[in-house]
Amino acid sequence: GITCRSSDEEMEAEALRYAKSLSKSCREDNIRFELWTVDDPDQVAQVAREANGDKSVHGVVIIYPVHDDRCHPREGVRRTYCSISGEYLTRDDYLRDVVSVECDVEGLSRDYNKSLPSVWESCLSGLSSSLGGEVTGPLIRPCWAEAMRKVLRECSYVFDSRMPAGQRLAGQVVSIFDDESHSIVDPIISYLLREGACVYSISCRDEATVYRYESDQCYDTEMSIEECVRESSIIVAGKVDQKSNGSTMLGIDTNWIRQNTTVVDLSLSQRAAFDEEEILTIPGANYICNVDKLAMSLMKLNLVKLYQAYHYPVNTSPKEGLITQDEKLLILRGKLKSVVASACMIAL
């Protein structure tokens, strides 16, 4: 794991909390996690390249944000994840591609995402011999977006599995609150759009800004946060400014949330962005948390796939009594089902 010191104390503390949670999750499956701390943000790319070339390193995680230069989209610009018309909008966009495909456990690089099926339906368990002649090796998906996909598939009240791929979230309006986790939220927006949802991206930093995504296009809007929340059937919180004021950490008045709304909290389990008790007082509201645990499990699953594809010693057999990588892959897959169940804390 690579993190960078920041002049923003809260941002740095949040990065360390995430690193500690990831370290704990790795230890549970006997995966060694090392945290490399960099003083200068401009040196992160070089440190990532060194990690790529280190034979003892099998996966690299850059803890974002590194640079405080989040760029909001321009009117009409196509800005779905990894379809950014060939240009980097921020320096963190560039860092995602610095991590090599052999070590990209988060699945954030364009090398993986450009070949994903448009509706995320190809479910390859191990190595793929080919995918349209473009990909050889494991199919690695962005772990946070994949966690969202798995959670929503369990929510029949918003996800219609009877509909064809690309229309299973048709008619759903999603508000995503995000101040810092640009790298996490962009893949989620891409997935939601590919399933037919309309998405509002909301930043509460300084002055609230709202952008509307629909059919892979982004549009500026004059809508207020209250208008977005009242219109939404799904509300998602990424990392948010912990200094926000209001009845929730996001500054949302729970009276704005309509009945039967699904609320998804992507923040660390110990740093909830919503007050669960308040959310569950809303008739029919559904509250989903612990998504970070699911995302970390998926990250470890990606790690094992990458190890099998690129790092596993050739012509060697496992020592007697030791768990093999294939067995570890099956164990991690088995864990995912229970993690999905625990992530969905739904009001009946």
FIMAR-115946 format. One record per residue (C-alpha): residue number from 1; residue in three letters; z, x negated, y negated. Coordinates in pm, whole numbers, padded with zeros to 5 digits. Each point is the difference from the previous one (the first is absolute). Example, Ala and Ser with C-alpha at 12.3 -4.5 7.8 and 13.67 -1.06 7.14 Angstrom:
<atoms>
<seq = 1	type = ALA	w = 00780	u = -01230	v = 00450>
<seq = 2	type = SER	w = -00066	u = -00137	v = -00344>
</atoms>
This chain:
<atoms>
<seq = 1	type = GLY	w = 00000	u = 00000	v = 00000>
<seq = 2	type = ILE	w = -00092	u = -00127	v = -00346>
<seq = 3	type = THR	w = 00180	u = 00121	v = -00311>
<seq = 4	type = CYS	w = -00001	u = -00119	v = -00359>
<seq = 5	type = ARG	w = 00274	u = -00029	v = -00256>
<seq = 6	type = SER	w = -00040	u = 00242	v = -00288>
<seq = 7	type = SER	w = 00129	u = 00033	v = -00354>
<seq = 8	type = ASP	w = 00062	u = 00365	v = 00087>
<seq = 9	type = GLU	w = 00334	u = -00012	v = 00183>
<seq = 10	type = GLU	w = -00037	u = 00347	v = 00148>
<seq = 11	type = MET	w = -00347	u = -00080	v = 00135>
<seq = 12	type = GLU	w = 00127	u = -00321	v = 00160>
<seq = 13	type = ALA	w = 00300	u = 00178	v = 00150>
<seq = 14	type = GLU	w = -00227	u = 00269	v = 00147>
<seq = 15	type = ALA	w = -00221	u = -00268	v = 00159>
<seq = 16	type = LEU	w = 00304	u = -00167	v = 00157>
<seq = 17	type = ARG	w = 00123	u = 00336	v = 00136>
<seq = 18	type = TYR	w = -00337	u = 00057	v = 00162>
<seq = 19	type = ALA	w = -00002	u = -00354	v = 00143>
<seq = 20	type = LYS	w = 00348	u = 00049	v = 00150>
<seq = 21	type = SER	w = -00102	u = 00332	v = 00156>
<seq = 22	type = LEU	w = -00311	u = -00159	v = 00147>
<seq = 23	type = SER	w = 00199	u = -00295	v = 00131>
<seq = 24	type = LYS	w = 00248	u = 00233	v = 00169>
<seq = 25	type = SER	w = -00282	u = 00202	v = 00155>
<seq = 26	type = CYS	w = -00164	u = -00315	v = 00136>
<seq = 27	type = ARG	w = 00324	u = -00127	v = 00154>
<seq = 28	type = GLU	w = 00033	u = 00324	v = 00195>
<seq = 29	type = ASP	w = -00317	u = -00097	v = 00191>
<seq = 30	type = ASN	w = 00067	u = -00375	v = 00019>
<seq = 31	type = ILE	w = -00259	u = -00082	v = -00265>
<seq = 32	type = ARG	w = 00090	u = -00296	v = -00222>
<seq = 33	type = PHE	w = -00029	u = 00083	v = -00368>
<seq = 34	type = GLU	w = 00011	u = -00267	v = -00270>
<seq = 35	type = LEU	w = 00013	u = 00075	v = -00373>
<seq = 36	type = TRP	w = -00183	u = -00247	v = -00223>
<seq = 37	type = THR	w = 00098	u = 00036	v = -00368>
<seq = 38	type = VAL	w = -00241	u = -00121	v = -00269>
<seq = 39	type = ASP	w = 00106	u = -00065	v = -00361>
<seq = 40	type = ASP	w = -00342	u = 00034	v = -00162>
<seq = 41	type = PRO	w = -00219	u = 00310	v = 00067>
<seq = 42	type = ASP	w = -00311	u = -00214	v = -00038>
<seq = 43	type = GLN	w = 00110	u = -00208	v = 00302>
<seq = 44	type = VAL	w = 00023	u = 00296	v = 00241>
<seq = 45	type = ALA	w = -00367	u = -00027	v = 00099>
<seq = 46	type = GLN	w = 00039	u = -00368	v = 00092>
<seq = 47	type = VAL	w = 00315	u = 00070	v = 00202>
<seq = 48	type = ALA	w = -00181	u = 00280	v = 00182>
<seq = 49	type = ARG	w = -00286	u = -00237	v = 00089>
<seq = 50	type = GLU	w = 00252	u = -00251	v = 00134>
<seq = 51	type = ALA	w = 00153	u = 00274	v = 00216>
<seq = 52	type = ASN	w = -00348	u = 00094	v = 00126>
<seq = 53	type = GLY	w = -00051	u = -00355	v = 00122>
<seq = 54	type = ASP	w = 00347	u = -00042	v = 00155>
<seq = 55	type = LYS	w = -00041	u = 00032	v = 00379>
<seq = 56	type = SER	w = 00361	u = 00115	v = 00033>
<seq = 57	type = VAL	w = -00067	u = 00300	v = -00226>
<seq = 58	type = HIS	w = -00156	u = 00304	v = 00166>
<seq = 59	type = GLY	w = 00029	u = 00250	v = -00286>
<seq = 60	type = VAL	w = 00022	u = -00013	v = -00380>
<seq = 61	type = VAL	w = 00159	u = 00264	v = -00226>
<seq = 62	type = ILE	w = -00022	u = -00034	v = -00377>
<seq = 63	type = ILE	w = 00267	u = 00217	v = -00161>
<seq = 64	type = TYR	w = -00156	u = 00184	v = -00292>
<seq = 65	type = PRO	w = -00014	u = 00025	v = -00292>
<seq = 66	type = VAL	w = -00046	u = -00369	v = -00078>
<seq = 67	type = HIS	w = -00177	u = 00032	v = -00337>
<seq = 68	type = ASP	w = 00103	u = 00259	v = -00252>
<seq = 69	type = ASP	w = -00355	u = 00090	v = -00100>
<seq = 70	type = ARG	w = -00064	u = 00332	v = 00165>
<seq = 71	type = CYS	w = -00335	u = 00132	v = -00121>
<seq = 72	type = HIS	w = -00059	u = 00371	v = -00028>
<seq = 73	type = PRO	w = -00346	u = 00127	v = 00096>
<seq = 74	type = ARG	w = -00270	u = 00077	v = -00250>
<seq = 75	type = GLU	w = -00158	u = 00341	v = -00034>
<seq = 76	type = GLY	w = -00241	u = 00070	v = 00285>
<seq = 77	type = VAL	w = 00052	u = -00336	v = 00171>
<seq = 78	type = ARG	w = -00004	u = 00017	v = 00379>
<seq = 79	type = ARG	w = 00342	u = -00136	v = 00088>
<seq = 80	type = THR	w = 00082	u = 00085	v = 00356>
<seq = 81	type = TYR	w = 00158	u = -00282	v = 00193>
<seq = 82	type = CYS	w = -00242	u = -00281	v = 00086>
<seq = 83	type = SER	w = -00282	u = 00187	v = -00175>
<seq = 84	type = ILE	w = 00062	u = -00152	v = -00341>
<seq = 85	type = SER	w = -00367	u = -00071	v = -00071>
<seq = 86	type = GLY	w = 00043	u = -00367	v = 00089>
<seq = 87	type = GLU	w = 00246	u = -00099	v = -00271>
<seq = 88	type = TYR	w = 00372	u = -00071	v = -00005>
<seq = 89	type = LEU	w = 00187	u = 00220	v = -00245>
<seq = 90	type = THR	w = 00323	u = -00199	v = 00018>
<seq = 91	type = ARG	w = 00114	u = -00342	v = 00117>
<seq = 92	type = ASP	w = 00193	u = 00168	v = 00283>
<seq = 93	type = ASP	w = -00332	u = 00145	v = 00123>
<seq = 94	type = TYR	w = -00123	u = -00358	v = 00033>
<seq = 95	type = LEU	w = 00315	u = -00110	v = 00185>
<seq = 96	type = ARG	w = -00057	u = 00262	v = 00269>
<seq = 97	type = ASP	w = -00323	u = -00176	v = 00092>
<seq = 98	type = VAL	w = 00159	u = -00346	v = -00004>
<seq = 99	type = VAL	w = 00189	u = 00085	v = 00320>
<seq = 100	type = SER	w = -00229	u = -00085	v = 00292>
<seq = 101	type = VAL	w = -00114	u = 00267	v = 00246>
<seq = 102	type = GLU	w = 00186	u = -00191	v = 00275>
<seq = 103	type = CYS	w = 00334	u = 00051	v = -00181>
<seq = 104	type = ASP	w = -00046	u = 00326	v = -00191>
<seq = 105	type = VAL	w = 00276	u = 00206	v = 00162>
<seq = 106	type = GLU	w = 00001	u = 00253	v = -00286>
<seq = 107	type = GLY	w = -00372	u = 00066	v = 00042>
<seq = 108	type = LEU	w = -00066	u = -00016	v = -00373>
<seq = 109	type = SER	w = -00305	u = -00227	v = -00013>
<seq = 110	type = ARG	w = -00349	u = 00133	v = -00052>
<seq = 111	type = ASP	w = -00116	u = -00179	v = 00315>
<seq = 112	type = TYR	w = 00184	u = 00262	v = 00204>
<seq = 113	type = ASN	w = -00028	u = 00303	v = -00225>
<seq = 114	type = LYS	w = -00374	u = -00012	v = -00067>
<seq = 115	type = SER	w = -00071	u = 00074	v = 00367>
<seq = 116	type = LEU	w = 00255	u = 00277	v = 00052>
<seq = 117	type = PRO	w = -00146	u = 00332	v = 00117>
<seq = 118	type = SER	w = -00022	u = 00230	v = -00302>
<seq = 119	type = VAL	w = 00262	u = 00241	v = 00132>
<seq = 120	type = TRP	w = 00227	u = -00250	v = 00182>
<seq = 121	type = GLU	w = -00068	u = 00163	v = 00335>
<seq = 122	type = SER	w = -00091	u = -00298	v = 00215>
<seq = 123	type = CYS	w = 00322	u = -00080	v = 00183>
<seq = 124	type = LEU	w = -00051	u = -00331	v = 00178>
<seq = 125	type = SER	w = 00301	u = -00120	v = 00191>
<seq = 126	type = GLY	w = -00082	u = -00365	v = 00037>
<seq = 127	type = LEU	w = -00305	u = -00210	v = -00070>
<seq = 128	type = SER	w = -00326	u = 00163	v = -00100>
<seq = 129	type = SER	w = -00312	u = -00165	v = 00133>
<seq = 130	type = SER	w = -00194	u = 00131	v = -00297>
<seq = 131	type = LEU	w = -00004	u = 00274	v = -00260>
<seq = 132	type = GLY	w = -00350	u = 00063	v = -00128>
<seq = 133	type = GLY	w = -00075	u = -00364	v = 00067>
<seq = 134	type = GLU	w = 00229	u = -00102	v = -00288>
<seq = 135	type = VAL	w = 00346	u = -00055	v = 00146>
<seq = 136	type = THR	w = 00116	u = -00203	v = 00296>
<seq = 137	type = GLY	w = 00373	u = -00020	v = 00052>
<seq = 138	type = PRO	w = 00288	u = 00237	v = -00061>
<seq = 139	type = LEU	w = -00029	u = 00305	v = -00220>
<seq = 140	type = ILE	w = 00273	u = -00055	v = -00257>
<seq = 141	type = ARG	w = 00086	u = 00284	v = -00237>
<seq = 142	type = PRO	w = 00211	u = -00011	v = -00319>
<seq = 143	type = CYS	w = 00345	u = 00063	v = 00143>
<seq = 144	type = TRP	w = 00133	u = 00221	v = -00283>
<seq = 145	type = ALA	w = -00308	u = 00223	v = -00002>
<seq = 146	type = GLU	w = 00006	u = 00020	v = 00380>
<seq = 147	type = ALA	w = 00367	u = 00099	v = -00018>
<seq = 148	type = MET	w = -00092	u = 00280	v = -00242>
<seq = 149	type = ARG	w = -00279	u = 00112	v = 00234>
<seq = 150	type = LYS	w = 00233	u = 00016	v = 00299>
<seq = 151	type = VAL	w = 00266	u = 00191	v = -00194>
<seq = 152	type = LEU	w = -00240	u = 00255	v = -00145>
<seq = 153	type = ARG	w = -00157	u = 00064	v = 00340>
<seq = 154	type = GLU	w = 00341	u = 00125	v = 00110>
<seq = 155	type = CYS	w = 00012	u = 00244	v = -00293>
<seq = 156	type = SER	w = -00211	u = 00295	v = 00113>
<seq = 157	type = TYR	w = 00083	u = 00189	v = -00318>
<seq = 158	type = VAL	w = -00214	u = -00242	v = -00206>
<seq = 159	type = PHE	w = -00217	u = -00177	v = 00259>
<seq = 160	type = ASP	w = -00242	u = 00236	v = 00178>
<seq = 161	type = SER	w = -00098	u = -00173	v = 00324>
<seq = 162	type = ARG	w = -00239	u = 00286	v = 00082>
<seq = 163	type = MET	w = -00231	u = -00104	v = -00282>
<seq = 164	type = PRO	w = -00266	u = -00270	v = 00046>
<seq = 165	type = ALA	w = 00076	u = -00354	v = -00106>
<seq = 166	type = GLY	w = -00020	u = -00035	v = -00376>
<seq = 167	type = GLN	w = 00123	u = 00353	v = -00070>
<seq = 168	type = ARG	w = 00347	u = 00005	v = 00152>
<seq = 169	type = LEU	w = 00171	u = -00033	v = -00339>
<seq = 170	type = ALA	w = -00257	u = 00212	v = -00182>
<seq = 171	type = GLY	w = 00160	u = 00212	v = -00270>
<seq = 172	type = GLN	w = 00313	u = -00218	v = -00017>
<seq = 173	type = VAL	w = 00096	u = -00145	v = -00339>
<seq = 174	type = VAL	w = 00199	u = -00324	v = 00017>
<seq = 175	type = SER	w = 00198	u = -00164	v = -00283>
<seq = 176	type = ILE	w = 00079	u = -00368	v = 00062>
<seq = 177	type = PHE	w = 00261	u = -00163	v = -00225>
<seq = 178	type = ASP	w = -00047	u = -00373	v = -00014>
<seq = 179	type = ASP	w = 00117	u = -00260	v = -00250>
<seq = 180	type = GLU	w = -00033	u = -00323	v = 00195>
<seq = 181	type = SER	w = -00133	u = 00039	v = 00355>
<seq = 182	type = HIS	w = -00371	u = -00006	v = -00087>
<seq = 183	type = SER	w = -00080	u = -00175	v = 00330>
<seq = 184	type = ILE	w = 00187	u = 00263	v = 00201>
<seq = 185	type = VAL	w = -00125	u = 00311	v = -00178>
<seq = 186	type = ASP	w = -00372	u = -00082	v = -00025>
<seq = 187	type = PRO	w = -00060	u = 00020	v = 00378>
<seq = 188	type = ILE	w = 00199	u = 00326	v = 00012>
<seq = 189	type = ILE	w = -00218	u = 00150	v = -00273>
<seq = 190	type = SER	w = -00308	u = -00105	v = 00194>
<seq = 191	type = TYR	w = 00125	u = 00170	v = 00318>
<seq = 192	type = LEU	w = 00095	u = 00322	v = -00181>
<seq = 193	type = LEU	w = -00341	u = 00019	v = -00167>
<seq = 194	type = ARG	w = -00177	u = -00055	v = 00330>
<seq = 195	type = GLU	w = 00179	u = 00302	v = 00141>
<seq = 196	type = GLY	w = -00100	u = 00224	v = -00290>
<seq = 197	type = ALA	w = 00310	u = -00001	v = -00222>
<seq = 198	type = CYS	w = 00005	u = -00008	v = -00380>
<seq = 199	type = VAL	w = 00230	u = -00278	v = -00123>
<seq = 200	type = TYR	w = 00186	u = -00061	v = -00325>
<seq = 201	type = SER	w = 00123	u = -00356	v = -00058>
<seq = 202	type = ILE	w = 00295	u = -00008	v = -00240>
<seq = 203	type = SER	w = 00170	u = -00298	v = -00162>
<seq = 204	type = CYS	w = 00333	u = 00057	v = -00175>
<seq = 205	type = ARG	w = 00010	u = -00343	v = -00161>
<seq = 206	type = ASP	w = 00050	u = 00015	v = -00375>
<seq = 207	type = GLU	w = -00230	u = 00293	v = -00076>
<seq = 208	type = ALA	w = -00095	u = 00221	v = 00296>
<seq = 209	type = THR	w = -00367	u = -00021	v = 00098>
<seq = 210	type = VAL	w = -00184	u = 00224	v = 00245>
<seq = 211	type = TYR	w = -00334	u = -00055	v = 00176>
<seq = 212	type = ARG	w = -00175	u = 00246	v = 00229>
<seq = 213	type = TYR	w = -00187	u = -00112	v = 00311>
<seq = 214	type = GLU	w = -00246	u = 00230	v = 00170>
<seq = 215	type = SER	w = -00286	u = -00083	v = 00239>
<seq = 216	type = ASP	w = 00043	u = -00376	v = -00053>
<seq = 217	type = GLN	w = -00026	u = 00034	v = -00377>
<seq = 218	type = CYS	w = 00274	u = -00058	v = -00259>
<seq = 219	type = TYR	w = 00034	u = 00197	v = -00322>
<seq = 220	type = ASP	w = 00227	u = -00029	v = -00299>
<seq = 221	type = THR	w = 00209	u = 00311	v = -00066>
<seq = 222	type = GLU	w = 00231	u = 00129	v = -00269>
<seq = 223	type = MET	w = 00221	u = 00180	v = 00252>
<seq = 224	type = SER	w = 00374	u = -00044	v = -00029>
<seq = 225	type = ILE	w = 00227	u = -00100	v = 00288>
<seq = 226	type = GLU	w = 00138	u = 00352	v = 00009>
<seq = 227	type = GLU	w = -00348	u = 00150	v = 00037>
<seq = 228	type = CYS	w = -00085	u = -00237	v = 00285>
<seq = 229	type = VAL	w = 00322	u = 00072	v = 00186>
<seq = 230	type = ARG	w = -00034	u = 00376	v = -00037>
<seq = 231	type = GLU	w = -00355	u = -00014	v = 00138>
<seq = 232	type = SER	w = 00081	u = -00230	v = 00295>
<seq = 233	type = SER	w = 00059	u = 00098	v = 00360>
<seq = 234	type = ILE	w = 00089	u = -00361	v = 00090>
<seq = 235	type = ILE	w = 00203	u = -00242	v = -00216>
<seq = 236	type = VAL	w = 00018	u = -00370	v = 00090>
<seq = 237	type = ALA	w = 00219	u = -00270	v = -00156>
<seq = 238	type = GLY	w = -00086	u = -00367	v = 00024>
<seq = 239	type = LYS	w = 00206	u = -00264	v = -00178>
<seq = 240	type = VAL	w = 00115	u = 00147	v = -00329>
<seq = 241	type = ASP	w = 00173	u = -00128	v = -00310>
<seq = 242	type = GLN	w = 00368	u = 00016	v = 00088>
<seq = 243	type = LYS	w = 00081	u = 00057	v = -00369>
<seq = 244	type = SER	w = -00178	u = 00335	v = -00010>
<seq = 245	type = ASN	w = 00212	u = 00283	v = -00132>
<seq = 246	type = GLY	w = 00019	u = 00356	v = 00132>
<seq = 247	type = SER	w = 00140	u = 00205	v = 00280>
<seq = 248	type = THR	w = -00170	u = -00228	v = 00251>
<seq = 249	type = MET	w = -00068	u = -00373	v = -00019>
<seq = 250	type = LEU	w = -00357	u = 00095	v = -00090>
<seq = 251	type = GLY	w = 00108	u = 00214	v = -00290>
<seq = 252	type = ILE	w = -00130	u = 00315	v = 00170>
<seq = 253	type = ASP	w = 00176	u = 00328	v = -00060>
<seq = 254	type = THR	w = 00032	u = 00153	v = 00345>
<seq = 255	type = ASN	w = -00071	u = 00339	v = -00157>
<seq = 256	type = TRP	w = -00360	u = -00119	v = -00036>
<seq = 257	type = ILE	w = -00041	u = -00038	v = 00377>
<seq = 258	type = ARG	w = -00143	u = 00316	v = 00145>
<seq = 259	type = GLN	w = 00099	u = 00162	v = 00328>
<seq = 260	type = ASN	w = -00126	u = -00145	v = 00330>
<seq = 261	type = THR	w = -00075	u = -00338	v = -00159>
<seq = 262	type = THR	w = 00005	u = -00311	v = 00221>
<seq = 263	type = VAL	w = 00182	u = -00293	v = -00163>
<seq = 264	type = VAL	w = -00061	u = -00350	v = 00144>
<seq = 265	type = ASP	w = 00225	u = -00289	v = -00105>
<seq = 266	type = LEU	w = -00157	u = -00344	v = 00056>
<seq = 267	type = SER	w = 00290	u = -00194	v = -00152>
<seq = 268	type = LEU	w = 00239	u = -00206	v = 00208>
<seq = 269	type = SER	w = 00243	u = 00215	v = 00196>
<seq = 270	type = GLN	w = 00298	u = -00119	v = -00204>
<seq = 271	type = ARG	w = -00185	u = 00051	v = -00333>
<seq = 272	type = ALA	w = -00121	u = 00360	v = 00022>
<seq = 273	type = ALA	w = -00212	u = 00121	v = -00291>
<seq = 274	type = PHE	w = 00101	u = 00362	v = 00056>
<seq = 275	type = ASP	w = 00329	u = 00179	v = 00040>
<seq = 276	type = GLU	w = -00041	u = 00149	v = 00346>
<seq = 277	type = GLU	w = 00261	u = 00272	v = -00055>
<seq = 278	type = GLU	w = -00176	u = 00119	v = -00315>
<seq = 279	type = ILE	w = -00341	u = 00005	v = 00169>
<seq = 280	type = LEU	w = 00128	u = 00203	v = 00293>
<seq = 281	type = THR	w = 00135	u = 00271	v = -00231>
<seq = 282	type = ILE	w = -00363	u = 00091	v = -00077>
<seq = 283	type = PRO	w = -00114	u = 00284	v = 00231>
<seq = 284	type = GLY	w = -00225	u = -00133	v = 00275>
<seq = 285	type = ALA	w = 00001	u = -00356	v = -00135>
<seq = 286	type = ASN	w = -00043	u = -00284	v = 00249>
<seq = 287	type = TYR	w = 00148	u = -00346	v = -00060>
<seq = 288	type = ILE	w = -00133	u = -00307	v = 00185>
<seq = 289	type = CYS	w = 00169	u = -00338	v = -00036>
<seq = 290	type = ASN	w = 00040	u = -00322	v = 00201>
<seq = 291	type = VAL	w = -00376	u = -00055	v = -00025>
<seq = 292	type = ASP	w = 00073	u = -00366	v = -00074>
<seq = 293	type = LYS	w = 00135	u = -00043	v = 00354>
<seq = 294	type = LEU	w = -00319	u = 00146	v = 00145>
<seq = 295	type = ALA	w = -00215	u = -00225	v = -00220>
<seq = 296	type = MET	w = 00193	u = -00307	v = 00115>
<seq = 297	type = SER	w = -00044	u = 00099	v = 00365>
<seq = 298	type = LEU	w = -00374	u = 00032	v = -00057>
<seq = 299	type = MET	w = 00000	u = -00339	v = -00170>
<seq = 300	type = LYS	w = 00159	u = -00153	v = 00311>
<seq = 301	type = LEU	w = -00258	u = 00176	v = 00215>
<seq = 302	type = ASN	w = -00273	u = -00161	v = -00213>
<seq = 303	type = LEU	w = 00172	u = -00336	v = 00047>
<seq = 304	type = VAL	w = -00015	u = 00026	v = 00379>
<seq = 305	type = LYS	w = -00369	u = 00100	v = -00015>
<seq = 306	type = LEU	w = -00077	u = -00300	v = -00220>
<seq = 307	type = TYR	w = 00198	u = -00231	v = 00226>
<seq = 308	type = GLN	w = -00196	u = 00121	v = 00303>
<seq = 309	type = ALA	w = -00332	u = -00042	v = -00181>
<seq = 310	type = TYR	w = 00045	u = -00329	v = -00184>
<seq = 311	type = HIS	w = 00321	u = -00184	v = 00089>
<seq = 312	type = TYR	w = 00069	u = 00052	v = 00371>
<seq = 313	type = PRO	w = -00035	u = -00333	v = 00187>
<seq = 314	type = VAL	w = -00313	u = -00015	v = 00216>
<seq = 315	type = ASN	w = 00032	u = -00051	v = 00377>
<seq = 316	type = THR	w = 00376	u = 00047	v = 00004>
<seq = 317	type = SER	w = 00210	u = 00247	v = 00188>
<seq = 318	type = PRO	w = 00342	u = 00132	v = -00108>
<seq = 319	type = LYS	w = 00307	u = -00156	v = 00156>
<seq = 320	type = GLU	w = 00174	u = 00205	v = 00263>
<seq = 321	type = GLY	w = 00261	u = 00235	v = -00144>
<seq = 322	type = LEU	w = -00139	u = -00011	v = -00355>
<seq = 323	type = ILE	w = -00159	u = 00299	v = -00168>
<seq = 324	type = THR	w = -00375	u = -00029	v = -00045>
<seq = 325	type = GLN	w = -00185	u = 00088	v = -00319>
<seq = 326	type = ASP	w = -00169	u = 00293	v = 00180>
<seq = 327	type = GLU	w = 00341	u = 00131	v = 00101>
<seq = 328	type = LYS	w = 00130	u = -00044	v = -00356>
<seq = 329	type = LEU	w = -00302	u = 00196	v = -00128>
<seq = 330	type = LEU	w = 00082	u = 00288	v = 00235>
<seq = 331	type = ILE	w = 00367	u = -00008	v = -00104>
<seq = 332	type = LEU	w = -00089	u = 00013	v = -00369>
<seq = 333	type = ARG	w = -00240	u = 00289	v = 00059>
<seq = 334	type = GLY	w = 00274	u = 00186	v = 00184>
<seq = 335	type = LYS	w = 00236	u = -00057	v = -00292>
<seq = 336	type = LEU	w = -00248	u = 00149	v = -00246>
<seq = 337	type = LYS	w = 00037	u = 00347	v = 00148>
<seq = 338	type = SER	w = 00377	u = 00001	v = -00049>
<seq = 339	type = VAL	w = -00031	u = -00154	v = -00347>
<seq = 340	type = VAL	w = -00246	u = 00273	v = -00106>
<seq = 341	type = ALA	w = 00246	u = 00262	v = 00119>
<seq = 342	type = SER	w = 00290	u = -00157	v = -00190>
<seq = 343	type = ALA	w = -00213	u = -00039	v = -00314>
<seq = 344	type = CYS	w = -00065	u = 00372	v = -00018>
<seq = 345	type = MET	w = 00325	u = 00160	v = -00120>
<seq = 346	type = ILE	w = -00139	u = 00348	v = -00054>
<seq = 347	type = ALA	w = 00188	u = 00307	v = -00126>
<seq = 348	type = LEU	w = -00044	u = 00293	v = 00236>
</atoms>
